[in-house]
C-alpha cells in the first residue's frame, strides 16, 4: 500500500503535464499547417504519450524510493523541471501558435531530460533507461517541429 501511495504523486504530476495537451488541442489551425509526409497519424500521439507518461512516472518514483538528501533534491529538481517544460510545449505550440518558440523550448526540454537521465543513472539505472524512449520521442518531436517551421515560414 505504501508503494501505491508514494507512486500516486508521480502519476498526478505527469497527468498535470499531460493535461496541457487537452487544454491546448491542435484544432483547425494545426490541421491547416503544412507538415512533412512522414508526420505520424494524429491517433499515435496520445497513445505514445500515455506510454511515455507512465514510464516517466515510474522512473521518478523509483528514484524517490532509492535515495535521499541532496542527491534526491537535485534529481527531483531536474525531474520536475523537465515535466514543467514538457507541459509548456503544448501551450506554446498549440495555445500561442508560436512554432519557432516551441522548437526552442523543445531544445530546452531535450537538455532537461538528458540531465535527468544523467542524474538518475547512478541512483537507479532502470529509472534512467525508462526515460530513454522519452528522450528519443522528444528528439523526433524536435525534428518534426523543425520541419513544420521550415514548411510554414509565415506561421
C-alpha positions in Angstrom: 0.0 0.0 0.0 2.9 2.4 0.8 4.3 1.9 -2.7 1.0 2.9 -4.3 0.7 6.0 -2.1 4.2 7.1 -2.9 3.6 6.4 -6.7 0.4 8.5 -6.9 2.1 11.9 -6.7 4.3 11.0 -9.6 1.2 9.9 -11.6 -0.5 13.1 -10.7 2.5 15.2 -11.8 2.7 13.6 -15.3 -1.1 13.8 -15.5 -0.8 17.6 -14.9 1.7 17.8 -17.7 -0.5 15.7 -20.0 -3.5 17.9 -19.3 -1.9 20.8 -21.2 -2.4 18.6 -24.3 -6.1 18.5 -23.6 -6.3 22.2 -22.7 -4.4 23.3 -25.8 -5.6 20.9 -28.5 -4.3 21.1 -32.1 -7.6 22.2 -33.7 -8.1 23.7 -37.2 -5.0 25.9 -37.0 -2.8 22.8 -36.7 -4.7 20.9 -39.4 -4.0 23.9 -41.7 -0.2 23.8 -41.3 1.9 22.1 -43.9 3.5 19.0 -42.4 6.1 16.6 -43.8 4.8 13.4 -45.4 6.4 11.4 -42.6 4.2 13.1 -40.0 2.7 10.4 -37.8 -1.1 10.0 -37.8 -2.9 12.0 -35.2 -4.0 9.0 -33.2 -0.4 8.0 -32.5 0.4 11.0 -30.3 -1.9 10.3 -27.4 -1.0 6.6 -27.4 2.7 7.3 -27.4 2.4 9.9 -24.7 0.3 7.7 -22.5 3.0 5.1 -22.5 5.8 7.7 -22.1 4.0 9.4 -19.2 3.6 6.1 -17.3 7.3 5.4 -17.8 8.2 8.9 -16.7 6.1 8.5 -13.5 7.6 5.1 -12.7 11.2 6.5 -13.3 10.6 9.4 -10.9 9.0 7.1 -8.3 11.9 4.6 -8.5 14.5 7.4 -7.8 12.3 8.8 -5.0 12.3 5.4 -3.3 16.1 4.8 -3.7 17.8 7.9 -2.5 17.6 10.8 -0.1 19.2 14.1 0.9 20.9 16.4 -1.5 21.1 13.8 -4.3 17.4 13.3 -4.1 16.8 17.1 -4.2 19.0 17.6 -7.2 17.4 14.6 -9.1 13.9 15.7 -8.3 14.6 19.3 -9.3 15.7 18.1 -12.7 12.8 15.7 -12.9 10.2 18.4 -12.1 11.9 20.9 -14.4 11.6 18.6 -17.4 7.9 17.9 -16.6 7.2 21.7 -16.4 9.0 22.1 -19.8 7.0 19.1 -21.2 3.7 20.7 -20.2 4.7 24.1 -21.5 5.3 22.9 -25.1 1.6 22.4 -25.9 0.7 25.8 -24.5 3.5 27.4 -26.7 2.8 25.4 -29.9 -0.9 25.0 -29.9 -2.1 27.7 -27.5 0.2 30.6 -28.5 0.8 29.2 -32.0 4.4 30.1 -31.7 6.0 27.2 -33.6 9.6 28.7 -33.6 9.5 29.3 -29.8 8.1 25.8 -29.3 11.1 24.5 -31.2 13.5 26.4 -28.9 11.5 25.1 -25.9 11.9 21.5 -27.2 15.7 22.1 -27.2 15.5 23.0 -23.5 13.2 20.1 -22.8 15.6 17.7 -24.5 18.5 19.0 -22.4 16.5 18.8 -19.2 15.6 15.1 -20.0 19.2 14.3 -20.7 20.3 15.9 -17.4 17.6 14.0 -15.6 18.8 10.7 -17.1 22.4 11.5 -16.1 21.3 12.3 -12.6 19.0 9.2 -12.3 21.6 6.7 -13.7 23.8 6.5 -10.6 20.8 6.2 -8.4 18.8 3.7 -10.4 19.9 2.7 -13.9 16.4 1.2 -14.6 14.8 4.6 -13.9 17.3 6.3 -16.3 16.6 3.7 -19.0 12.8 4.3 -18.5 13.4 7.9 -19.7 15.4 6.9 -22.8 12.3 6.4 -25.0 11.0 9.8 -23.8 14.3 11.4 -24.9 14.0 9.6 -28.3 10.4 10.8 -28.8 11.3 14.3 -27.9 14.2 14.1 -30.4 11.7 13.0 -33.0 9.3 15.8 -32.0 12.1 18.3 -32.4 12.8 17.1 -35.9 9.1 17.2 -36.7 8.7 20.7 -35.1 11.7 21.9 -37.1 10.2 20.5 -40.4 6.9 22.3 -39.6 8.8 25.6 -39.0 10.6 25.1 -42.4 7.3 24.2 -44.3 5.4 27.2 -42.7 7.8 30.2 -42.9 4.9 32.7 -42.3 3.5 30.9 -39.3 
